[in-house]
Amino acid sequence: MVVRMRHTRAHTANRRSHHALKSQTLAKCECGAPRVSHRACAECGRYRGRVVVDMAAKAKKKAAKAGSKSEAAK
């Protein structure tokens, strides 16, 4: 089957000109670290002035997991 009305390369390029990805805008957290807008800070776990992620507990859990992994490898 043959395409009846073929789009030219220019027509296709004009349509695809809006497909480019936009870079994320970074906001500055209370702790001074850059963070993505509308997301909790990866450094301190704060969002809109309150702590939503307990980063100390998260780091402790990660260290325990890494320790048990290294013991299992031995």
N, C-alpha and C positions, 0 to 999 in steps of 0.2 A: 504494500500500500504506500502511496506517495503522499507527502504532506502537500496540501493544496496551497495554503498561504504561508510561506516560509518567512520567519523573522530575519532581518538582516543582523549582522554582527553588532552594528551600532545600536539597533533597537534593543538587542539582548543586553548589551553593556549598559545602556541607560537604565534598564530595569534593575540590573544587578548593582548599580552604583550605590544603592541604599542598603546593601547587604553587609557592609563593613561593620566590624565590631567596634564599639565605643569603649574607651578606656574607663576604668572605674575611678570615681572621684573619691579622694581620701579626706577624711575629717580628722581633726586632732582630738584625741581623748583627754580626759582630765589628768591622766598620768603623763601625758606628753607624747605618747606613742601614736603613730598614724594608724587609722583603722578605716575599714570600709563603712560607708554611710549605712545606717539602719541595721548594723550588726554589733554584737558585743565585742569589746576590746579583747584581743588575743593575749595581751600582756597582763591586764589586771582583772578582766572578767566583768567590767562595769558596762552598763547600758542605761542611758538617760539618768545618770546620777545615782544608781543603786547597783549593788553587786548581784548579778544574775547567774554567774558561773564561779564556783569556788575553785580558784586556780591552785591554791595550796593543796587541797585534797586531790585535785587532778594530777599534780606533779608527783605526789606521794604514791598514788595508784600506779602511775606510769613507771616509777622507780621500782616498785615492788614487782611489777610484771616483768621488767627487764631483768631483775635479779633472779626470778624463778625461771626465766628462759635460759639464762646462762648456766644455771645449775642443771637443767634438763639436758643441755648440750654436752655436759661433761660425762 
